[in-house]
Amino acid sequence: MTRPGFVRFDGVSVRYGEGAGAVLALERADLAFAQGDFVCIVGPSGCGKTTMMQTLSGFLRPTGGTVSLDGRPVEGPAPERGVVFQQPTLFPWMTVAANAGFGPRIRGENPAQAKERVEYWLRTTGLWEFRDRYPYELSGGMQQRLAIARALCNEPKVLLMDEPFGALDALTRKHMQEELHAVWRRTGMTVVFITHSVEEAVYLGTEVVVMSPRPGRIVERIPLPFAREAAEQDIRQVKSGADFIAARERVLSLIWGMQHDA
């Protein structure tokens, strides 16, 4: 059952510093979306995308307003909010399996249940046969899949992804987009995804949120059908369709228009 206010930002502002040198990074952001949505956030560099995500992750307390998940205020980091960064941030001295199972292990979960979950997500992300390898033995795409598997092993209610495919080559990026979609469809998990690629946002998201230059404000929300259609079509068919191209150009025109006016 989906809940329309599963994730909420109510009048959220973030100011860095004090006095005359203070920087208003995010100004009165209001946003709510449902459980199971895949929300992509785009906008010019420095518009507050990452700042907004950090308030939801609990790494950053807003200066004003409130952030809530499933009806409860976010007051700090928690396993229910998994985070995947642009760089995999893996533990180099741990094997693939140990990296994936780090969260359940430090929380003292039942070892047998944790092991079963690690196996499930490593199989799901295609890494099970590499479970005894170390991160340096994996390709960039495999390392990022491991970072995603590690987050999913914590059974989060929402997965937060900050440009996770930004450092990957085009072919690996396409493959990772398809894999992420498959995981999202299988789990029904809520995903918040930051990207500088408008094409990626329009393809992945059930909704694209467009933000203004600093101070970051939400300019427009654009619901999209392509994420749910992607299971039935090849990624190239989706991206070459007239509706997809029109949606991509709409988002691009919003961003370019703001940059021209700035």
C-alpha positions in Angstrom: 0.0 0.0 0.0 1.5 3.4 -1.0 1.3 6.4 1.2 1.3 9.8 -0.5 3.2 11.6 2.2 5.8 8.9 2.8 8.7 11.4 2.4 8.0 15.0 3.3 10.0 18.3 3.2 8.0 21.0 4.9 9.5 24.5 4.5 13.1 23.2 4.6 15.8 25.8 4.5 19.6 25.3 5.0 22.0 28.2 5.7 25.8 27.7 5.9 27.7 30.1 8.1 26.7 33.1 10.0 26.4 36.9 9.5 27.3 38.7 6.3 29.2 35.6 4.9 26.3 33.2 5.4 25.1 31.3 2.3 21.5 30.3 1.9 21.8 26.9 0.0 18.1 25.8 0.2 15.1 28.0 0.7 11.7 26.8 2.0 11.6 23.5 0.1 8.2 21.9 0.1 8.0 18.4 -1.3 6.1 15.2 -0.6 6.0 11.9 -2.5 4.6 8.4 -2.1 6.1 5.2 -1.0 7.5 3.4 -4.1 8.2 6.5 -6.1 11.5 7.0 -7.9 12.2 10.7 -7.6 15.0 12.3 -9.6 16.3 15.7 -8.6 18.0 17.9 -11.2 19.1 21.5 -11.5 22.2 23.7 -12.1 25.4 23.1 -10.1 25.1 24.5 -6.6 21.3 24.5 -6.5 21.0 22.5 -3.3 20.3 19.0 -4.6 22.9 17.3 -2.4 22.0 19.6 0.5 18.4 18.5 0.2 19.4 14.9 0.2 21.7 15.3 3.2 18.8 16.6 5.2 16.8 13.5 4.4 19.8 11.2 5.1 20.1 12.8 8.5 23.7 13.9 7.9 22.6 17.6 7.9 20.1 19.3 10.1 18.0 22.0 8.4 18.2 25.6 9.5 14.4 25.8 9.2 11.5 23.5 8.5 11.2 19.7 9.0 12.0 16.5 7.0 10.0 13.4 7.8 9.9 9.8 6.7 6.9 7.6 7.2 5.4 10.2 9.6 8.4 10.5 11.8 10.9 13.4 11.8 14.4 12.8 10.5 16.8 13.6 13.4 20.0 11.8 12.4 21.4 8.9 10.2 19.5 5.6 10.5 19.5 2.2 8.6 16.1 3.0 7.2 17.7 5.5 4.9 20.3 3.9 2.7 22.8 6.2 1.0 24.9 5.5 -2.1 27.4 8.2 -3.1 29.2 9.0 -6.4 32.3 7.1 -5.2 31.6 3.6 -3.7 33.2 4.3 -0.3 33.9 0.6 0.3 36.2 -0.8 3.0 39.3 -1.9 1.0 40.4 -4.5 3.7 37.0 -6.3 3.6 35.8 -8.8 1.1 32.8 -8.2 -1.1 30.6 -10.3 1.3 32.0 -8.5 4.4 31.3 -5.1 2.8 27.8 -6.0 2.0 27.1 -7.4 5.5 28.7 -4.6 7.4 25.5 -2.9 8.5 23.7 -5.9 9.8 26.9 -7.1 11.5 27.6 -3.9 13.5 23.9 -3.8 14.6 24.3 -7.3 16.0 21.6 -8.9 13.8 21.1 -12.7 13.7 24.2 -14.0 11.8 22.2 -16.6 9.8 19.6 -14.1 8.7 22.2 -11.5 7.8 24.1 -14.0 5.8 21.0 -15.0 3.9 20.3 -11.4 3.1 23.8 -10.7 2.0 23.6 -13.7 -0.4 20.3 -12.5 -1.8 21.5 -9.0 -2.6 24.9 -10.2 -3.9 23.1 -12.6 -6.2 20.6 -9.9 -7.2 23.4 -7.5 -8.2 25.5 -10.2 -9.9 28.3 -10.2 -7.3 27.8 -13.5 -5.6 30.6 -15.3 -7.4 32.9 -12.5 -6.4 32.0 -12.6 -2.7 35.5 -13.6 -1.5 37.2 -10.9 -3.7 38.3 -7.5 -2.5 37.1 -4.1 -3.8 40.4 -3.5 -5.7 39.7 -6.6 -7.7 36.4 -5.2 -9.0 35.6 -2.9 -11.9 34.1 0.5 -11.3 30.7 -0.7 -12.1 31.0 -3.7 -9.9 32.2 -1.6 -7.0 29.1 0.6 -7.4 26.9 -2.4 -7.5 28.5 -3.5 -4.2 27.8 -0.1 -2.7 24.1 -0.5 -3.7 24.0 -4.1 -2.3 25.5 -2.9 1.0 22.8 -0.2 1.3 20.1 -2.7 0.4 21.3 -5.3 3.0 20.2 -2.8 5.7 16.6 -3.1 4.3 16.1 0.7 4.1 12.7 2.3 3.6 14.2 4.7 1.1 17.4 4.6 -1.0 19.2 7.9 -1.4 21.6 8.1 -4.4 23.9 11.1 -5.0 25.1 10.9 -8.6 26.0 7.2 -8.2 26.8 6.7 -11.9 28.5 10.0 -12.6 32.0 8.5 -12.8 31.1 5.5 -15.0 31.6 5.2 -18.7 28.6 5.3 -21.0 28.1 1.5 -21.5 28.6 0.7 -17.8 26.2 3.6 -16.9 23.5 2.2 -19.2 23.9 -1.2 -17.6 23.7 0.2 -14.1 20.5 2.1 -15.0 18.9 -1.1 -16.1 20.0 -3.0 -13.0 18.8 -0.3 -10.7 15.4 -0.2 -12.4 15.2 -4.0 -12.1 15.9 -3.8 -8.3 13.4 -0.9 -7.9 10.6 -2.9 -9.7 11.4 -6.0 -7.7 11.4 -4.3 -4.3 9.0 -1.4 -4.7 11.5 0.6 -2.7 11.3 4.4 -2.6 14.3 6.0 -4.4 15.6 9.6 -4.3 18.2 10.0 -7.1 20.4 13.1 -7.8 21.9 13.4 -11.2 23.3 16.1 -13.6 22.1 14.0 -16.6 18.6 15.1 -17.6 18.3 12.1 -19.9 19.1 9.8 -17.0 16.6 11.5 -14.7 13.8 11.3 -17.3 14.5 7.7 -18.0 14.8 6.5 -14.3 12.3 8.7 -12.5 8.6 8.4 -11.9 9.0 12.1 -11.3 11.6 14.7 -12.0 12.0 17.6 -9.5 13.7 20.7 -11.1 15.5 23.1 -8.7 16.6 26.7 -9.2 20.1 28.1 -8.8 21.1 29.1 -5.3 19.2 29.6 -3.1 17.7 26.3 -4.1 14.0 26.3 -4.6 11.7 23.7 -6.2 10.7 25.2 -9.6 8.6 22.4 -11.1 7.6 18.7 -10.6 7.2 16.7 -13.7 5.5 13.2 -13.4 6.8 10.7 -16.0 5.7 7.3 -17.3 8.9 5.9 -18.7 10.3 4.2 -15.5 7.2 2.0 -15.4 7.3 1.4 -19.2 11.0 0.5 -19.2 10.4 -3.1 -18.1 8.6 -3.8 -21.4 10.9 -1.9 -23.8 14.6 -1.7 -24.6 16.3 1.3 -23.1 17.1 2.6 -26.6 13.5 2.3 -27.7 12.4 4.3 -24.6 15.0 7.1 -25.1 14.3 7.5 -28.9 10.5 7.8 -28.5 8.8 11.2 -29.2 7.3 11.4 -25.7 10.7 10.8 -24.0 12.4 13.4 -26.2 9.7 16.0 -25.5 10.0 15.4 -21.7 13.8 15.6 -21.8 13.6 18.9 -23.8 11.1 20.3 -21.3 13.4 19.7 -18.4 16.4 21.0 -20.3 14.6 24.2 -21.3 13.7 24.9 -17.6 17.3 24.5 -16.5 18.8 26.5 -19.5 16.2 29.2 -18.9 17.2 29.6 -15.3 20.9 29.7 -16.1 20.2 32.4 -18.8 18.2 34.5 -16.4 20.8 34.2 -13.6 
